[in-house]
Amino acid sequence: MDKKDWINDVMNSLDSIKPAEADPFLYTKVISKINSKKTDYIPMKIVWLAAASFALLIAVNFMLIKPVKSMSQNSVKDVKDLAKGFQLLNENSINYNQ
């Protein structure tokens, strides 16, 4: 009998639940909080420093890439010999070109 009473109590416990009600001025409070936020800006000194850093990085990259394009045949051979020594070349492939 006790088990049936417990089941009935559980089933009837949802009967007295009411939907939640919001504060009537909630929307106004939220909008006022959004509008009162202070906008923070990054100082121009930091912006110029970041721009200069990127420009320097790009310049260094171009300076390092340029010598690779103008490698002589001897240095290309040296690189191939080094790769062969470390077994980095795939000589077993059908499409291998020397």
Backbone torsions as a table, in degrees:
resi	resn	phi	psi	omega
1	MET	NA	-37.5	-178.8
2	ASP	-64.2	-36.1	-179.0
3	LYS	-66.8	-39.8	179.3
4	LYS	-66.9	-38.5	177.5
5	ASP	-63.0	-41.9	179.4
6	TRP	-63.4	-41.8	178.9
7	ILE	-63.9	-42.9	178.6
8	ASN	-64.6	-39.2	177.6
9	ASP	-62.8	-42.1	179.8
10	VAL	-66.2	-43.3	-179.0
11	MET	-66.3	-34.6	-177.9
12	ASN	-88.1	-6.1	-177.2
13	SER	-68.3	-23.6	-179.7
14	LEU	-83.2	-8.3	-177.9
15	ASP	-68.5	-31.1	-175.2
16	SER	-94.1	7.9	-178.9
17	ILE	-78.3	135.0	177.4
18	LYS	-111.9	150.7	176.5
19	PRO	-67.1	150.1	-179.5
20	ALA	-70.5	143.2	179.4
21	GLU	-116.6	133.7	-180.0
22	ALA	-87.8	157.2	175.1
23	ASP	-62.3	134.1	-177.6
24	PRO	-62.3	-22.3	-179.6
25	PHE	-104.5	18.9	-177.6
26	LEU	-62.8	-45.8	-179.4
27	TYR	-60.3	-42.4	179.8
28	THR	-64.3	-40.1	179.0
29	LYS	-65.1	-42.3	-179.5
30	VAL	-64.6	-45.9	-179.8
31	ILE	-62.9	-40.0	180.0
32	SER	-67.8	-34.8	176.7
33	LYS	-67.0	-40.5	179.5
34	ILE	-64.5	-44.2	-177.5
35	ASN	-72.5	-23.2	-177.7
36	SER	-86.7	-3.8	179.6
37	LYS	-65.5	133.0	177.8
38	LYS	-83.9	131.2	179.4
39	THR	-85.8	123.9	178.8
40	ASP	-98.3	133.7	179.1
41	TYR	-112.3	151.1	175.8
42	ILE	-79.4	134.5	179.6
43	PRO	-61.4	145.4	-177.4
44	MET	-63.5	-27.8	178.5
45	LYS	-60.9	-41.8	179.6
46	ILE	-70.6	-37.5	178.6
47	VAL	-62.8	-45.8	179.9
48	TRP	-66.9	-35.3	177.8
49	LEU	-65.1	-41.8	177.8
50	ALA	-66.2	-41.4	178.5
51	ALA	-63.4	-42.3	178.4
52	ALA	-65.4	-36.8	178.3
53	SER	-64.3	-43.2	178.2
54	PHE	-65.1	-40.9	179.1
55	ALA	-63.4	-42.1	178.4
56	LEU	-64.4	-41.0	178.6
57	LEU	-62.6	-43.5	178.8
58	ILE	-65.6	-41.6	179.6
59	ALA	-63.2	-42.0	179.0
60	VAL	-65.5	-39.5	178.0
61	ASN	-61.4	-44.3	179.4
62	PHE	-65.6	-36.8	180.0
63	MET	-68.1	-33.2	-180.0
64	LEU	-80.3	-30.2	-179.2
65	ILE	-76.2	-35.1	-175.4
66	LYS	-58.8	-46.0	179.1
67	PRO	-64.0	-28.3	-179.7
68	VAL	-66.3	-35.8	-179.8
69	LYS	-68.5	-30.5	-175.8
70	SER	-101.7	32.7	179.3
71	MET	-70.2	141.8	178.5
72	SER	-79.6	169.6	-179.6
73	GLN	-64.5	-34.7	179.3
74	ASN	-63.4	-42.7	-179.3
75	SER	-70.3	-32.4	175.8
76	VAL	-65.1	-41.4	178.8
77	LYS	-64.3	-39.7	179.0
78	ASP	-63.5	-40.0	178.7
79	VAL	-66.3	-41.2	178.6
80	LYS	-65.3	-39.1	177.6
81	ASP	-64.8	-40.5	178.0
82	LEU	-64.2	-43.7	178.8
83	ALA	-64.1	-37.4	178.3
84	LYS	-67.4	-38.9	179.1
85	GLY	-63.0	-36.7	177.7
86	PHE	-89.7	6.4	179.9
87	GLN	56.5	45.3	178.2
88	LEU	-94.2	-12.6	179.1
89	LEU	-91.3	140.0	178.7
90	ASN	-94.8	95.1	-177.8
91	GLU	-89.0	-4.5	-178.3
92	ASN	-92.5	-2.1	-177.1
93	SER	-78.9	149.4	176.2
94	ILE	-68.0	-33.5	-175.4
95	ASN	-91.4	18.0	-178.2
96	TYR	-73.9	125.8	178.4
97	ASN	-117.9	135.9	178.3
98	GLN	-102.3	NA	NA
